Amino acid sequence: MNNAPCNGGGNRDMARWPASEQPLAPFFDASVGRAGNGFIPCGVCSVRTSRAWAICPNRLLSLKTGNPSPEQRPLFEKVLGLGGFESGDLVRVWSEVSLRDKKQNLNYRLDYVLRSGERPPIVVEIMTASTSGGNRNERTDIRNAFCDSVLYAMGTIPEQRQSPGVNIRQVWARMASQLVVKSQIVNRWGGSTIWVVQDALTDYIANNTGIRLDELKSSEWTLGEVNILASSIDHQDGLTLYSGPVYGSDTEACWAQLLDSPSLPDFDIIEAKLRNESAAAEFIVP
């Protein structure tokens, strides 16, 4: 789907297969093992549950080349346009840039930093899903699922195997912990941060967290202090920008307001649940 190799996303550290180990060794050129320090990287592009989820960040967007695939071109061009880059600009791209400051107890990694000339930087963060652990005995862990998918593709086994599920809650928790602070850091430099996510994630956020993302949907397609660009992997032109200030006013939606306890259920809800369920224990304090 693009011109960058799949790197396995969040699974790349736990999903490696020794290049000389059966049954995968015959299906990979020796150069793959040499490039992977003796391992075949078990790159997982996407996983389908009730819908397809991008696992590898390169499945959603890669900025390591100025020649994106036709599938990624609409998103690629939208990111550059939002960042203020124009036709003819020379854009330099740095990937996986470490940002450390011991005095301020700061330790972040920036997915991409884009810059043209001496302009302030544009940081692009790609947030994709990760998979759950799976069951090794049932071969639904990511390592064995990758192995079986290769064997199925090569005709060695007759049936497709089940992959691990998608850990959606973990993805949103990881993103929420960095969303505002990374954006504020780059804002201080005079630039902007664009969070590129799959529309499946924004749908999950809207439907399961009480966060009213639609209040920050940008019809004018202009960047604010915090920006989320949602893209579909099924429909390349399906793009939505959620943008706004960190702090707003009584009449202006803002990210702080949306992220701070977006949904506060009444006590009646938990009281009814406790009344209808058995307690796990009961004791008298000595």
C-alpha positions in Angstrom: 0.0 0.0 0.0 3.0 2.3 0.2 6.7 2.5 -0.7 8.0 1.8 2.8 8.5 -1.7 4.2 6.3 -2.9 7.0 8.1 -2.7 10.3 5.5 -4.5 12.5 4.4 -1.4 14.4 4.1 -1.9 18.1 4.7 -5.6 17.8 8.1 -5.4 16.1 10.2 -6.1 19.3 8.3 -9.2 20.3 7.5 -10.5 16.8 10.9 -11.8 15.4 11.7 -15.1 13.9 15.3 -16.5 13.7 16.2 -16.3 10.0 17.7 -19.9 10.0 14.7 -21.4 11.9 12.2 -23.7 10.3 9.6 -23.5 8.9 10.1 -19.9 7.6 13.8 -20.0 6.6 13.2 -21.5 3.1 10.8 -18.7 2.2 13.1 -15.7 2.9 16.3 -14.6 1.2 19.4 -14.7 3.4 19.7 -10.9 3.0 16.5 -10.5 5.1 18.2 -12.1 8.1 21.3 -10.1 7.6 19.4 -6.9 7.6 17.5 -7.9 10.7 20.5 -8.9 12.7 19.7 -12.6 12.3 16.0 -12.3 12.5 13.1 -12.1 10.1 11.0 -9.1 11.3 7.4 -10.3 11.6 5.9 -7.3 10.0 2.1 -7.1 10.5 0.4 -4.6 8.2 -3.1 -4.8 9.5 -5.6 -6.9 11.4 -9.2 -7.3 10.6 -11.8 -7.7 13.4 -15.2 -6.3 12.6 -13.2 -3.8 10.5 -9.6 -3.5 9.3 -7.1 -1.9 11.8 -3.7 -0.6 10.7 -1.0 -2.1 12.9 2.2 -0.9 11.1 2.5 2.9 11.0 3.7 2.6 7.4 0.4 1.1 6.5 -1.2 4.4 7.4 1.4 6.9 6.3 5.2 7.0 5.6 7.0 10.2 5.1 10.4 8.7 4.3 9.9 9.2 0.6 8.5 12.1 -1.4 6.8 9.6 -3.7 3.9 8.1 -1.8 1.8 5.3 -3.2 -1.5 6.2 -4.9 -3.3 4.9 -1.8 -1.4 7.3 0.6 -1.2 10.3 -1.7 -4.3 12.1 -0.5 -3.2 11.8 3.1 0.4 12.7 2.2 -0.7 15.8 0.4 -3.1 16.8 3.1 -0.4 16.6 5.8 2.0 18.8 3.7 -0.8 21.3 3.0 -1.8 21.6 6.6 1.9 22.0 7.5 2.2 25.0 5.1 4.4 23.4 2.6 3.9 24.4 -1.0 4.9 23.1 -4.5 8.6 23.6 -5.0 9.5 23.6 -1.3 12.5 21.5 -0.2 11.3 19.5 2.8 13.7 17.8 5.0 12.4 14.9 7.0 13.8 13.3 10.2 12.3 10.2 11.7 12.2 8.8 15.3 13.9 11.9 16.8 14.6 11.6 20.5 13.7 14.5 22.7 15.4 14.3 26.1 15.9 16.9 28.8 17.0 15.5 32.2 16.5 18.8 34.0 12.8 18.8 33.0 12.4 15.1 33.2 11.5 15.0 29.5 11.8 11.9 27.4 9.8 11.7 24.2 10.3 10.3 20.7 8.9 12.2 17.7 7.9 10.1 14.8 8.6 12.7 12.1 10.0 16.2 12.1 9.5 18.1 8.8 11.2 21.4 8.0 11.7 23.6 5.0 14.5 26.1 5.3 14.5 27.9 8.6 10.7 27.7 9.1 9.4 26.3 12.4 9.1 22.5 12.4 6.0 20.4 11.7 5.9 17.3 13.8 3.8 14.4 12.5 2.9 11.6 14.9 1.5 8.4 13.5 -0.7 6.5 15.9 -1.8 3.0 14.9 -3.3 0.1 16.8 -1.4 -2.7 18.6 -2.4 -6.3 19.1 -3.2 -8.1 22.3 -0.9 -10.9 23.5 -2.9 -13.8 22.0 -2.5 -17.5 23.0 0.8 -19.2 22.1 -0.7 -22.7 22.5 -3.5 -21.8 20.1 -1.0 -20.0 17.8 -2.9 -16.7 18.0 0.1 -14.8 19.4 1.5 -12.4 16.8 4.7 -14.4 16.2 2.9 -17.7 15.4 0.1 -15.9 13.6 2.7 -14.3 11.3 4.3 -17.7 10.7 1.0 -19.3 9.8 0.0 -16.4 7.5 3.2 -17.0 5.5 2.7 -20.7 5.4 -0.9 -20.2 4.2 0.2 -17.7 1.5 2.8 -20.3 0.3 0.2 -23.1 0.2 1.8 -25.1 3.0 -1.2 -25.1 5.3 -4.8 -25.2 4.0 -6.5 -22.7 6.3 -6.0 -19.2 7.5 -5.3 -18.8 11.2 -6.7 -16.3 13.6 -4.6 -13.4 14.6 -4.5 -11.7 18.0 -7.2 -9.1 18.7 -6.7 -5.4 18.6 -5.9 -3.6 21.9 -7.9 -0.4 21.2 -8.0 0.9 24.8 -4.2 0.8 25.1 -3.8 2.8 21.8 -6.0 5.6 23.0 -4.4 5.6 26.5 -1.0 5.9 25.0 -2.1 8.7 22.7 -4.0 10.6 25.3 -1.0 10.7 27.6 1.1 12.5 24.9 -1.5 14.4 22.9 -1.4 17.8 24.6 2.2 17.9 25.9 3.8 17.0 22.5 1.6 19.6 20.8 2.4 22.3 23.4 6.2 21.6 23.0 6.1 22.1 19.2 3.7 25.1 19.6 6.3 26.7 21.8 8.8 26.3 18.9 6.4 28.2 16.6 5.4 25.0 14.8 2.6 22.5 14.9 2.0 18.8 15.7 -0.3 16.8 13.5 -1.5 13.5 14.9 -2.4 11.1 12.1 -4.7 8.3 13.2 -7.1 5.9 11.6 -10.8 6.8 11.5 -11.5 3.5 13.3 -9.8 5.0 16.4 -11.7 8.3 16.3 -14.9 6.3 15.9 -13.9 4.3 19.0 -13.1 7.4 21.0 -16.4 9.0 20.1 -18.5 5.9 20.8 -16.8 4.6 23.9 -15.1 7.3 25.9 -17.7 10.1 26.1 -15.2 12.5 24.4 -17.2 14.6 21.9 -14.7 14.9 19.1 -17.2 16.3 16.7 -17.1 19.6 18.7 -13.6 20.1 17.4 -14.2 19.0 13.8 -12.6 21.7 11.6 -14.7 22.6 8.6 -12.1 25.2 7.5 -9.2 22.8 7.6 -7.0 25.0 9.7 -4.5 23.9 12.4 -5.0 24.8 16.0 -2.9 24.1 19.1 -3.8 20.4 19.1 -4.6 18.6 15.8 -5.8 15.1 15.0 -6.1 14.1 11.3 -8.2 10.9 10.9 -7.8 8.8 7.8 -9.6 5.8 6.4 -7.5 2.9 5.1 -10.5 1.7 3.0 -11.4 5.0 1.4 -8.3 7.2 0.7 -10.2 10.4 0.5 -12.0 9.9 3.8 -10.1 12.5 5.8 -11.3 14.5 8.9 -9.4 17.2 10.9 -10.2 17.7 14.6 -8.5 20.9 15.7 -8.7 23.4 18.5 -7.0 25.2 21.4 -5.8 23.4 24.5 -7.8 25.8 26.7 -10.9 27.6 25.5 -13.8 29.6 26.9 -17.4 29.0 27.9 -18.4 29.4 24.3 -15.4 27.7 22.6 -14.7 24.0 22.7 -11.2 23.0 23.7 -9.1 19.9 24.2 -8.6 20.3 27.9 -12.4 20.4 28.4 -13.0 17.3 26.3 -10.2 15.3 27.8 -10.9 16.2 31.5 -13.6 13.7 32.7 -15.7 13.9 29.5 -18.5 11.8 30.9 -19.6 11.9 34.6 -22.2 9.2 35.2 -24.7 9.7 38.1 -24.2 7.7 41.3 -27.4 5.8 40.6 -25.7 3.9 37.9 -22.9 2.4 40.1 -25.3 2.0 43.0 -27.7 -0.2 41.0 -24.8 -2.3 39.7 -23.4 -2.9 43.2 -26.9 -3.8 44.4 -27.3 -6.4 41.7 -23.9 -8.1 42.0 -22.4 -10.2 44.8 -19.6 -8.7 46.7 -16.2 -10.3 46.3 -15.5 -10.2 50.0 -17.0 -9.0 53.3 -15.1 -8.5 56.6 -15.0 -6.4 59.8 -12.0 -4.2 60.2 -10.1 -5.4 63.3 
